[in-house]
């Protein structure tokens, strides 16, 4: 199945949608947070009448398991360019899993002035990077995305972390499925946590909140991605992400607040 098919929604009535958390998007039985965020954002885009997420924040309330879910949406305002909507993802029992607030619009060509004081990460070609679908890195989720890590940032998998809380790599979807603006939400939560590369326990890194800013619709092809962490304090860490398309354009940024992993927790490759 494709990302688009596995985030499909059905509108029941005003403000209410049905969907399914598809199997295979989980790590250790819990659905990836970026996947869940995209699922809710698809419903909010439909409810607001605007196709592209522009700024989306998700607060994770409980792990999501494969199965039927519902999404309750509310459109707060529809303006000339943007609409604001919120939604709650619930499992079959009615338990809330994720609460989302977002602004939606229609992204396209812009003649606004630009200043960019950054550049895409330097990466070897995808075939020279470390694929995330073999050996110890195998999980059902890793079959749903195409990740290629910079060799310098993949040592944690062999017990030789780089020492720097950074993960760089290429992101795409299998079978050349295009990455649209909803798939960018998935991309911001698909890479291994940055803190796997420092001397911290490798374990579950639960996400409390994830915000993604979508700047543009990505051009076809691979995305160059980089994620970094500067502060690990008070039991929390932040992870800042940048996603750049084939033309060298910044298409999305993210910030995630998560809990520091503990030794007794089972390994999870995703922050959510």
N, C-alpha and C positions, 0 to 999 in steps of 0.2 A: 504494500500500500504506500501511497505518497503522503507527504506532509499535508498537502491540501485536502486529501480525502480523509485523513485522520484528524483533521480539525474542523470537519464539516459540522454545520449546525442546522437545526430545524426549528423554525419559528412556530410556536404553539398559539400564542395570543399576544396581545399588546404587552411588550416588555419581558416576555418569558420565552426561553429557548430550551430545546433538548439537544443533547450531544452525548458522545461516548468518549471516555478516556480510553484510547485504543491500547491494546497490549503491544509491548515492544518499545514503548517510549519511557520505560522505567529503568532505574538502576537500583538493584536490591529490592525490587518490588514497589518502589515509590516513583511516581511519574515525575519526569524532569520539570523543574519550575518554569523554564522558558517555554516549554510546550504548553503547560497549563495557561500561562499568561497569554500566549497566542490564541488559544482556544477561546478564552473569554473576550479577548480583543476582537476576534472575528464577529462575535455576537454584538459587541458594542459598536463596531463599524457599521453593521447592518442597521442597528437601532437608530443610530445617529444620521444615517444616510450619507456618511463620508467614508471613503474606502481605505484611507491610510491612517494608521496610528502616528501621532506626532510626539506626544509625551504620554507615557503609560507607566503607572506605578501599581505594583502588586504587593499586597501584604499577605504572607503565607500563614494560614491559620492551622492547617492540618495536612498530613501527607495525602496525596491523591492516589487511588488505586484504580486499575483498569475496571471499567464498567460504566453503566449509565449515569449521567449527571444532568443537572439542570442549571441554567444561568438566568438569574433575575436581573434585568437591566433597568436603568432609569436615566433618561436624557435630561440633564439639568438645563441646558441652553443650546440653541442652534443659532449661530451668528452667520455673518456673511461669508467668512472664510473657514471658521472652525466651529466644531460642536464639542460639548463636554458631556461625558456620560460615565456612569458608574455601574458596576455589576458585581454580583456575588455568585461564585461557583459552589454548588452543593452536590453531595453524593446522593445516592438513591434513598438514604434514610433522612435526608434533609440537613445533614451536618455540613456546616460551612467549611470550605477548603481554602478559598482564596477570595480576597476582596480587591477590586481593581477600580482605579479612577484614571480616566484618560481624556486627552484632547485628540480629536480626529479631524482630518482635512482631506484635501486632494492635492498631493504633491506633484510638482511638474517643473518645467523650466522656470528659472527665476532670473530677473535682471537686477536683483538687489546687490549692493556692494558686498565684497567678500574680503576677509583677511584671515588667513590660516597660519598660525605659528606652530605648525607641527607637520609631520610627514608620515606616510604609511611605514610600518615596520619593515626593515630589511629582512627578507626571507630567501632561503634557497628555493629553487623550483619545487613545486608540490611533490614530484617524484623523488626528490632528494631529501624530503622531510620524513618524519616518523609517523606512519599511519596508526590510527587508533582502533584497528579492528583485528589485531592479532595477539596471541599469547595472553599475558596477564591483563592486557587492556581490553579484552573482549567483554562486552556486555550487550544485552539486547538493544539498548539505546545507541550504542556505537554502530549498529547496523543501519540506523535510521538517518545518520548524518555522516558526512565525509569530512573528517578532521585530519590535518597533517601538521604535526608539531615541529617547530624549529628544533633541530637535533640538540642544541644547547639547553633546551627547556624540557626535554623528555627524560632526563636521567633519573627522575624520581621513581620511575617504573622499575628500574634496575637497582634501586637503593643508593643511587648517586645523585642526589639533588644538586642543582646548580649553586644553591646558596643565595640566590636572588629571587624575591617573590614576584616573578614575572612569567607569563606564558604567552608565547607568540605562535602563530600558525595560520594555516589556510582553513577556510570554512566553505562548505558547499553541501548540496543535497545529492543523494545518489540518483543515478540514471538521468543526470542532467536536468533534474527538475529545477525550474527557475527559482531564485531566491527573491521573493517579493518583500514588501514592507512588513507583513506579518511574520514572515520567516526570519526577519532581522531580530525580532523579539526572541525567537528560539536561539539564534546565533549568539546572543549576549550571555547565554547560560549553558552553552554546550561544551566548553573547554574545562579541563581539570582545574581545580582551585589553585591559585597562585601560591598558596602557602604550602603546597606539597613540595615546593622547591627550597624550603628553608627547614631549619631544625625544629619543626613542630610535629606533633603526632599526625600520622596519615590516618584519617578517619572521616566520619560523616561531618560535613560542614553545612549545618542547616541554615537556609536562607530565611531571614526575617522580612526583608523588603528588597525589591528589585525595581529600579526605575530605568527606563530606556527612552532616549530622545532620538527620534528618527529625523534625519536631516534631508534625505533625498531617496528616491527610488534607485536601487542599485542597478548598474549596468550588468548585462549578462556576464557570467564567469565567476571565478573564485573571488572570495573576500579575504583581504589581509587583515588579521586581527591581532590585537595585543591587549593583555590584561595585566594590571599591576596592583600591588598593595603597598601602602606606605605606613599604615598604623595598625598595630595589633595591640589593643589595650582593653583592660576591663572585661576580658572574655569575648570581645567583639573584634571583627576585622571588616575593612571595606575592600571592595574590588572594583577598580575603574577599568572600563573597557572602551576600545575604539575599533570600529569596523570600517574598512576602506574598500571601495570597489576597484575593478580592473582599470578604471580611468584615473585612479589616484584620488578620487573624491571621498571625503568623509561622509558616510551614509548613516551611521548610528553611533551613539555614545551610551554608556550604561554606568550605573553605580549600584552596587549591591552591598547590603549590610548583612553579615552572617556571623554565626557563632564560631569561636575557635574550636577546632576538633579536639576530642579527648581520646586517649589511648584505648579506652575500653570500647569505643564505638566502632561498628563495622565500617570497612572501607567503602566509600562512595566516590565515584569519579566526578560527580557533579555537585555544585554548591547547593542544590535544592533537593 
